[in-house]
């Protein structure tokens, strides 16, 4: 379980007048399951288009922030995503926005190709998940959430996640 509410980071941000738990951009947070149609993930704006947000040359550092999607998995295995925003932007949507500061089982960035999840990582400064992708609890949470919600994932990602779970 990963916590944000009542953490030192949360208190530091609140003292600085920064709270991302609610955002005027909240309508951009999407339940990933809602995008599944015919065993593929569809664009939020056009169900005729497949969701596509790939890793570039295996290095997502080449992507501009507004084109990165973030995800979090709730304690009930719901998966929410949103376009990542720069912290300096007013009303930025960040990981803590996805579930309003609630505890989560996993959080990071997520990549899609032709309507299929092709990769994830564990980059979340809010939930401090960096380095947790290879742990059984993190991998199990993501794998369970994807399977329970019918989220299409690549064979390589599914195999990687299964390898992390004893």
Backbone bond lengths (Angstrom), bond angles and torsions (degrees), N, CA, C in turn:
res aa  C-N    CA-C-N  psi(-1)  N-CA   C-N-CA  omega(-1)  CA-C   N-CA-C  phi
1 X - - - 1.442 - - 1.529 108.59 -
2 X 1.311 115.85 138.62 1.454 121.17 179.12 1.524 108.66 -117.53
3 X 1.322 115.14 136.20 1.453 121.97 -173.21 1.522 110.64 -114.56
4 X 1.308 115.97 145.92 1.458 121.56 171.17 1.525 109.66 -125.60
5 X 1.310 116.79 -45.62 1.463 121.26 -178.92 1.526 109.65 -61.88
6 X 1.308 116.97 136.11 1.469 124.36 179.94 1.528 113.81 65.64
7 X 1.320 118.05 18.49 1.466 120.17 174.26 1.528 108.73 -89.92
8 X 1.312 116.19 164.71 1.463 120.42 177.62 1.527 110.52 -58.63
9 X 1.335 116.77 -39.23 1.467 120.32 179.56 1.518 110.72 -64.39
10 X 1.312 117.58 -43.22 1.456 121.36 177.93 1.529 110.20 -61.39
11 X 1.321 117.81 -45.38 1.461 121.03 179.58 1.530 111.55 -64.63
12 X 1.340 117.14 -38.60 1.461 120.87 177.77 1.522 110.61 -62.22
13 X 1.319 115.90 -45.05 1.461 119.50 -178.97 1.528 111.39 -67.06
14 X 1.328 117.06 -41.61 1.465 119.88 178.52 1.524 111.01 -62.39
15 X 1.330 117.21 -40.52 1.464 121.06 178.27 1.527 111.03 -62.92
16 X 1.326 116.54 -30.32 1.460 121.73 178.53 1.532 111.76 -86.83
17 X 1.332 116.53 2.61 1.463 120.53 -179.91 1.510 113.71 78.27
18 X 1.324 116.65 22.99 1.464 121.34 -178.53 1.526 109.38 -112.93
19 X 1.300 116.31 117.15 1.467 120.99 175.12 1.513 107.58 -136.01
20 X 1.312 116.33 120.23 1.464 121.28 -179.76 1.534 111.51 -104.98
21 X 1.347 117.14 9.85 1.460 119.04 -178.03 1.523 111.38 -67.12
22 X 1.302 116.83 -31.87 1.457 122.38 174.53 1.520 106.52 -122.62
23 X 1.290 116.89 147.61 1.447 120.59 -179.63 1.518 108.69 -148.04
24 X 1.310 116.10 146.88 1.460 119.53 173.19 1.520 110.25 -64.68
25 X 1.319 116.19 -16.56 1.465 122.36 178.62 1.529 111.27 -92.09
26 X 1.330 117.91 12.97 1.464 122.97 -176.43 1.528 112.47 -53.27
27 X 1.326 117.01 -30.02 1.467 119.89 179.85 1.522 112.20 -66.26
28 X 1.321 117.22 -11.16 1.465 120.52 178.13 1.526 112.24 -87.83
29 X 1.311 117.77 -5.13 1.456 122.22 175.17 1.526 107.64 -82.46
30 X 1.331 116.13 129.02 1.465 120.90 -172.72 1.522 110.00 -127.43
31 X 1.327 115.95 138.00 1.457 121.33 169.88 1.528 106.08 -73.89
32 X 1.321 117.47 119.48 1.463 120.84 -174.67 1.525 112.38 -58.73
33 X 1.316 116.31 -34.44 1.471 120.07 179.76 1.533 111.90 -59.07
34 X 1.325 116.84 -32.27 1.463 121.09 -178.74 1.524 112.57 -66.41
35 X 1.330 117.44 -15.89 1.465 121.08 -178.56 1.522 112.96 -93.44
36 X 1.332 117.75 -3.09 1.464 120.78 -178.73 1.528 109.99 -81.01
37 X 1.316 115.50 124.64 1.459 122.97 175.76 1.522 107.24 -146.64
38 X 1.334 116.42 125.14 1.473 121.60 -179.47 1.533 111.44 54.67
39 X 1.324 116.00 45.45 1.470 123.13 177.42 1.518 114.68 60.03
40 X 1.314 116.99 26.22 1.464 121.99 175.41 1.526 107.98 -140.14
41 X 1.339 114.61 151.83 1.461 120.48 175.77 1.519 108.72 -86.00
42 X 1.312 115.71 132.58 1.468 121.44 -176.55 1.521 110.82 -106.74
43 X 1.294 116.27 156.26 1.456 122.06 177.87 1.521 110.12 -60.04
44 X 1.306 115.64 143.82 1.462 121.38 177.55 1.521 110.12 -60.29
45 X 1.321 117.48 -36.08 1.457 122.29 -174.35 1.520 114.39 -90.79
46 X 1.328 117.35 -21.97 1.462 120.09 -177.28 1.524 110.42 -149.65
47 X 1.331 117.21 104.15 1.463 120.26 -179.23 1.531 114.19 -59.57
48 X 1.318 117.39 -15.97 1.468 120.00 177.40 1.530 111.23 -75.56
49 X 1.329 117.12 -20.23 1.463 121.26 -177.83 1.524 110.62 -98.73
50 X 1.327 116.16 137.00 1.456 121.13 175.69 1.526 109.67 -75.52
51 X 1.303 116.25 144.73 1.460 121.50 178.50 1.525 108.77 -69.31
52 X 1.310 116.49 129.42 1.459 121.96 -175.86 1.526 108.88 -141.02
53 X 1.301 117.22 113.58 1.465 123.16 175.30 1.517 106.35 -151.38
54 X 1.329 116.81 75.84 1.465 121.03 -171.99 1.513 114.53 -79.23
55 X 1.309 114.82 163.08 1.453 122.35 168.05 1.525 105.44 -75.15
56 X 1.310 117.69 136.93 1.461 121.38 -179.69 1.521 109.33 -94.44
57 X 1.333 116.84 118.15 1.468 122.20 179.47 1.521 112.63 49.17
58 X 1.321 116.78 34.45 1.444 120.40 179.39 1.525 113.49 69.75
59 X 1.317 117.10 8.06 1.462 120.67 -178.32 1.515 109.65 -134.37
60 X 1.319 115.93 99.40 1.454 119.15 -176.15 1.524 112.94 -72.00
61 X 1.320 119.04 -5.41 1.451 120.82 176.20 1.528 111.25 -65.74
62 X 1.330 116.88 -15.55 1.455 120.79 178.50 1.522 112.18 -81.21
63 X 1.321 116.76 -10.76 1.462 120.42 179.42 1.522 110.61 -84.60
64 X 1.301 115.87 144.53 1.453 120.26 172.04 1.519 108.55 -74.04
65 X 1.304 118.73 145.09 1.462 123.26 -177.83 1.531 113.39 -49.78
66 X 1.333 119.58 -45.37 1.464 117.84 -176.06 1.527 114.75 -63.35
67 X 1.331 117.68 -8.80 1.452 120.29 -179.77 1.519 112.64 -104.91
68 X 1.306 116.94 4.45 1.455 121.49 176.82 1.519 109.13 -94.15
69 X 1.311 114.73 139.70 1.458 120.01 173.24 1.518 108.86 -102.67
70 X 1.323 115.65 140.43 1.452 121.44 173.42 1.524 107.98 -108.70
71 X 1.339 116.07 157.32 1.461 120.16 178.02 1.519 109.40 -140.53
72 X 1.319 114.23 161.22 1.464 121.34 170.27 1.522 106.93 -149.20
73 X 1.331 114.99 150.49 1.463 122.58 178.59 1.523 107.57 -114.20
74 X 1.334 116.31 123.19 1.464 120.88 -179.04 1.528 110.67 -77.28
75 X 1.320 115.14 173.15 1.458 120.73 177.42 1.531 111.97 -65.01
76 X 1.336 116.63 -18.08 1.467 121.63 177.09 1.526 112.16 -99.49
77 X 1.337 116.36 13.15 1.471 124.38 178.22 1.525 113.71 67.14
78 X 1.326 116.85 22.55 1.456 120.20 170.48 1.527 106.96 -78.65
79 X 1.323 117.06 142.81 1.455 122.17 179.66 1.524 108.30 -116.38
80 X 1.303 115.99 123.91 1.461 120.28 175.52 1.517 108.47 -117.93
81 X 1.344 114.28 144.96 1.459 120.97 178.70 1.523 109.32 -129.83
82 X 1.313 115.26 163.32 1.465 122.50 172.81 1.516 107.47 -163.67
83 X 1.314 115.43 159.22 1.452 119.27 171.33 1.515 107.94 -67.62
84 X 1.304 116.29 135.89 1.457 121.69 179.11 1.528 109.04 -72.11
85 X 1.309 116.66 140.39 1.455 121.85 177.42 1.522 109.82 -116.19
86 X 1.289 116.42 154.33 1.455 121.07 172.97 1.525 108.69 -70.47
87 X 1.306 117.28 137.89 1.466 121.71 -178.80 1.514 112.72 -55.05
88 X 1.329 117.71 -35.92 1.459 121.19 -175.48 1.529 113.05 -69.46
89 X 1.324 117.48 -15.04 1.458 121.51 -178.89 1.526 109.40 -76.50
90 X 1.324 116.78 131.43 1.460 119.87 176.18 1.521 109.66 -57.78
91 X 1.323 116.53 139.75 1.460 123.39 178.79 1.520 113.19 60.19
92 X 1.323 116.90 31.07 1.461 121.23 179.23 1.527 110.39 -59.05
93 X 1.312 115.67 140.61 1.466 121.70 173.01 1.521 106.84 -92.51
94 X 1.334 115.63 121.38 1.456 122.28 178.74 1.531 107.83 -129.43
95 X 1.312 117.18 -179.55 1.463 120.14 -175.98 1.522 113.28 -52.92
96 X 1.327 117.48 -43.11 1.459 119.39 -177.19 1.528 112.44 -66.44
97 X 1.333 117.04 -19.75 1.462 120.84 177.42 1.528 111.17 -70.04
98 X 1.325 116.72 -33.82 1.463 121.32 -171.94 1.527 112.97 -56.90
99 X 1.338 116.77 -40.09 1.463 120.62 179.13 1.531 111.82 -127.67
100 X 1.330 117.25 27.66 1.475 123.08 174.38 1.532 112.42 54.33
101 X 1.325 116.76 50.14 1.470 123.47 177.80 1.521 114.29 73.02
102 X 1.312 119.24 3.63 1.471 121.15 -178.23 1.527 110.60 -67.28
103 X 1.316 116.02 157.47 1.454 121.67 174.04 1.527 108.64 -63.58
104 X 1.325 116.86 144.53 1.465 120.95 179.63 1.526 109.71 -130.80
105 X 1.325 115.36 161.79 1.457 121.75 178.53 1.525 112.31 -90.85
106 X 1.330 116.54 -22.95 1.467 121.55 -179.98 1.523 108.39 -163.25
107 X 1.328 115.81 153.58 1.469 121.41 176.33 1.518 108.43 -158.94
108 X 1.320 115.55 149.62 1.453 120.58 179.26 1.512 110.95 172.06
109 X 1.325 115.53 -152.91 1.455 122.10 176.80 1.524 108.13 -110.08
110 X 1.338 115.92 152.16 1.459 120.94 -174.39 1.529 108.89 -135.21
111 X 1.333 115.43 142.60 1.462 121.67 -175.29 1.525 110.09 -127.09
112 X 1.326 115.22 143.58 1.453 122.22 -175.56 1.524 110.73 -127.34
113 X 1.316 115.15 150.39 1.455 120.87 172.48 1.518 107.70 -145.25
114 X 1.315 115.64 122.85 1.456 122.11 179.12 1.527 112.41 49.96
115 X 1.338 116.31 42.17 1.457 120.91 174.56 1.512 115.64 80.82
116 X 1.332 117.80 14.99 1.460 122.51 -179.01 1.534 108.08 -127.83
117 X 1.328 116.92 140.45 1.463 120.00 173.85 1.524 107.01 -72.79
118 X 1.325 116.12 121.08 1.466 119.65 -177.75 1.520 112.77 -104.87
119 X 1.334 116.87 -20.94 1.453 119.06 -178.83 1.520 109.69 -164.59
120 X 1.321 114.74 156.36 1.458 122.18 172.40 1.524 107.03 -140.03
121 X 1.310 116.11 164.49 1.450 120.15 168.43 1.518 108.13 -138.44
122 X 1.306 116.14 -177.11 1.464 121.10 -174.59 1.526 111.85 -115.27
123 X 1.327 117.65 31.26 1.455 121.86 -177.13 1.526 111.46 -85.28
124 X 1.308 115.43 101.72 1.460 121.76 172.85 1.518 107.87 -145.62
125 X 1.315 115.86 110.01 1.456 120.31 176.77 1.515 111.63 -69.73
126 X 1.326 116.01 -33.10 1.463 119.88 -178.74 1.523 111.64 -65.76
127 X 1.317 116.68 -45.25 1.464 121.10 -176.52 1.526 113.14 -97.04
128 X 1.323 117.11 -2.54 1.468 121.47 177.32 1.541 111.78 55.62
129 X 1.317 116.37 49.57 1.462 121.03 -177.57 1.527 113.54 -94.58
130 X 1.318 118.06 -5.76 1.456 120.39 -176.55 1.529 110.84 -55.60
131 X 1.330 115.33 128.34 1.461 121.64 -178.21 1.511 113.94 91.82
132 X 1.329 117.60 1.05 1.464 121.06 -175.72 1.532 113.51 -98.20
133 X 1.322 118.05 -8.94 1.465 121.64 -176.87 1.524 112.44 -55.87
134 X 1.320 116.99 -35.86 1.468 121.09 -177.25 1.519 113.32 -86.92
135 X 1.312 118.04 9.39 1.462 120.37 179.73 1.523 110.26 -93.38
136 X 1.326 117.23 147.46 1.463 120.14 -178.21 1.531 114.15 -57.74
137 X 1.321 118.34 -42.30 1.464 120.17 -176.82 1.523 112.18 -65.39
138 X 1.339 117.05 -43.96 1.466 121.17 179.29 1.535 109.79 -63.64
139 X 1.322 116.15 -51.11 1.470 120.52 -178.22 1.525 111.33 -62.17
140 X 1.324 117.24 -42.21 1.466 121.29 179.31 1.534 110.60 -62.25
141 X 1.319 116.72 -42.12 1.462 120.68 -179.92 1.530 111.09 -61.17
142 X 1.324 116.57 -46.12 1.468 120.41 -179.73 1.522 110.37 -66.55
143 X 1.320 117.17 -47.53 1.460 121.45 -179.26 1.532 111.06 -60.06
144 X 1.318 116.70 -46.05 1.468 121.01 179.03 1.523 110.58 -62.50
145 X 1.328 117.19 -45.03 1.464 120.92 -179.53 1.527 111.19 -62.22
146 X 1.331 117.02 -44.89 1.458 119.96 179.35 1.523 110.62 -61.53
147 X 1.305 116.87 -46.52 1.468 120.77 -177.54 1.526 111.77 -67.05
148 X 1.328 117.30 -45.70 1.469 119.78 -178.57 1.528 112.40 -64.65
149 X 1.327 116.43 -29.24 1.456 120.61 -177.50 1.524 113.64 -98.18
150 X 1.330 117.12 2.90 1.461 120.96 178.67 1.518 113.28 66.08
151 X 1.332 116.79 34.58 1.465 121.17 -178.38 1.530 108.84 -83.64
152 X 1.335 117.31 120.32 1.461 119.22 178.57 1.520 111.28 -69.90
153 X 1.338 115.88 131.48 1.460 120.70 178.40 1.520 108.94 -133.57
154 X 1.315 114.94 155.86 1.457 119.62 179.79 1.527 109.45 -67.55
155 X 1.324 115.55 155.24 1.463 120.53 178.09 1.524 110.79 -61.57
156 X 1.329 116.42 -37.88 1.462 118.85 -178.74 1.529 111.56 -66.48
157 X 1.330 117.97 -39.87 1.461 120.27 177.56 1.524 110.56 -67.24
158 X 1.308 116.76 -44.54 1.472 120.33 179.24 1.541 109.75 -60.38
159 X 1.328 117.28 -44.38 1.449 120.79 178.71 1.522 112.24 -62.52
160 X 1.323 116.46 -42.12 1.456 120.38 178.21 1.526 110.47 -60.27
161 X 1.321 117.25 -48.03 1.462 120.96 -179.01 1.522 111.13 -63.43
162 X 1.329 117.13 -41.87 1.472 120.51 177.95 1.519 111.05 -61.92
163 X 1.314 117.36 -37.15 1.474 120.99 179.93 1.521 112.59 -64.85
164 X 1.329 117.49 -24.93 1.460 121.28 -178.79 1.533 112.20 -81.83
165 X 1.332 116.33 -18.25 1.463 121.25 -175.01 1.540 108.80 -98.15
166 X 1.343 116.98 121.53 1.482 118.70 -178.27 1.532 112.32 -68.68
